[in-house]
Amino acid sequence: MARYFTEDHEWVEVDGNKATVGITKHAADELGEVVYVDLCDVDESFTKGDEFASVESVKTVSGIYAPVSGTITEVNSTLDSSPESLNSDPEGSSWLVKLSVDSADDLDGLMTAEEYQASIA
């Protein structure tokens, strides 16, 4: 499995044509206390760069963008009742969606962990 990052502070972990998507710890820290997560539905398809979710915190509402094109296969329903868990484990158990990836070419242009850390330093 490989994990990649976007300039918009999303991460995507890819295993074959399956991917898990979430927001980075940096994004969660910048948002502050998360109070609501609005996720799309299973079987919805998105193109890389499309907004597929929004996260509401006490400070703001932020759109979350698809790092790769694909179709949603699962949403993290635990965020419905515990949106604040996004603050405590955004790069682990508080992933947002899982999807089937349309094309591995979408990974081109995404950052490695090292590149992402350098970009937010």
URWODA-V758288 format. One record per residue. N is the residue number from 1. RES is the residue in one letter. D_LAST is the distance of its C-alpha to the last C-alpha in Angstrom with 2 decimals. Layout:
n:N res:RES d_last:D_LAST
n:N res:RES d_last:D_LAST
This chain:
n:1 res:M d_last:25.08
n:2 res:A d_last:21.86
n:3 res:R d_last:18.83
n:4 res:Y d_last:16.94
n:5 res:F d_last:14.37
n:6 res:T d_last:14.67
n:7 res:E d_last:12.80
n:8 res:D d_last:14.62
n:9 res:H d_last:13.04
n:10 res:E d_last:16.22
n:11 res:W d_last:16.84
n:12 res:V d_last:20.12
n:13 res:E d_last:21.85
n:14 res:V d_last:24.74
n:15 res:D d_last:27.94
n:16 res:G d_last:30.52
n:17 res:N d_last:31.08
n:18 res:K d_last:29.82
n:19 res:A d_last:26.37
n:20 res:T d_last:24.75
n:21 res:V d_last:22.29
n:22 res:G d_last:20.12
n:23 res:I d_last:17.07
n:24 res:T d_last:13.82
n:25 res:K d_last:13.24
n:26 res:H d_last:10.39
n:27 res:A d_last:13.23
n:28 res:A d_last:15.78
n:29 res:D d_last:14.10
n:30 res:E d_last:13.76
n:31 res:L d_last:17.38
n:32 res:G d_last:18.82
n:33 res:E d_last:22.17
n:34 res:V d_last:23.27
n:35 res:V d_last:27.01
n:36 res:Y d_last:27.94
n:37 res:V d_last:26.97
n:38 res:D d_last:29.05
n:39 res:L d_last:29.19
n:40 res:C d_last:31.35
n:41 res:D d_last:34.43
n:42 res:V d_last:35.25
n:43 res:D d_last:36.63
n:44 res:E d_last:34.73
n:45 res:S d_last:33.32
n:46 res:F d_last:30.23
n:47 res:T d_last:28.98
n:48 res:K d_last:25.38
n:49 res:G d_last:23.67
n:50 res:D d_last:26.36
n:51 res:E d_last:25.66
n:52 res:F d_last:27.03
n:53 res:A d_last:26.08
n:54 res:S d_last:24.97
n:55 res:V d_last:23.46
n:56 res:E d_last:24.81
n:57 res:S d_last:23.37
n:58 res:V d_last:24.90
n:59 res:K d_last:22.64
n:60 res:T d_last:22.82
n:61 res:V d_last:23.78
n:62 res:S d_last:21.35
n:63 res:G d_last:22.54
n:64 res:I d_last:21.42
n:65 res:Y d_last:21.92
n:66 res:A d_last:23.42
n:67 res:P d_last:21.18
n:68 res:V d_last:24.52
n:69 res:S d_last:28.13
n:70 res:G d_last:30.44
n:71 res:T d_last:32.70
n:72 res:I d_last:31.84
n:73 res:T d_last:33.68
n:74 res:E d_last:32.53
n:75 res:V d_last:30.76
n:76 res:N d_last:29.45
n:77 res:S d_last:32.30
n:78 res:T d_last:31.21
n:79 res:L d_last:28.72
n:80 res:D d_last:31.86
n:81 res:S d_last:32.97
n:82 res:S d_last:29.70
n:83 res:P d_last:26.93
n:84 res:E d_last:25.17
n:85 res:S d_last:24.61
n:86 res:L d_last:21.75
n:87 res:N d_last:19.85
n:88 res:S d_last:20.83
n:89 res:D d_last:20.43
n:90 res:P d_last:18.74
n:91 res:E d_last:18.02
n:92 res:G d_last:21.49
n:93 res:S d_last:24.78
n:94 res:S d_last:23.63
n:95 res:W d_last:23.28
n:96 res:L d_last:24.73
n:97 res:V d_last:27.03
n:98 res:K d_last:28.40
n:99 res:L d_last:29.73
n:100 res:S d_last:31.64
n:101 res:V d_last:29.79
n:102 res:D d_last:31.86
n:103 res:S d_last:30.39
n:104 res:A d_last:28.06
n:105 res:D d_last:27.39
n:106 res:D d_last:25.10
n:107 res:L d_last:22.52
n:108 res:D d_last:22.24
n:109 res:G d_last:19.16
n:110 res:L d_last:17.15
n:111 res:M d_last:14.06
n:112 res:T d_last:14.26
n:113 res:A d_last:12.21
n:114 res:E d_last:10.60
n:115 res:E d_last:10.01
n:116 res:Y d_last:8.65
n:117 res:Q d_last:6.08
n:118 res:A d_last:5.17
n:119 res:S d_last:5.69
n:120 res:I d_last:3.80
n:121 res:A d_last:0.00
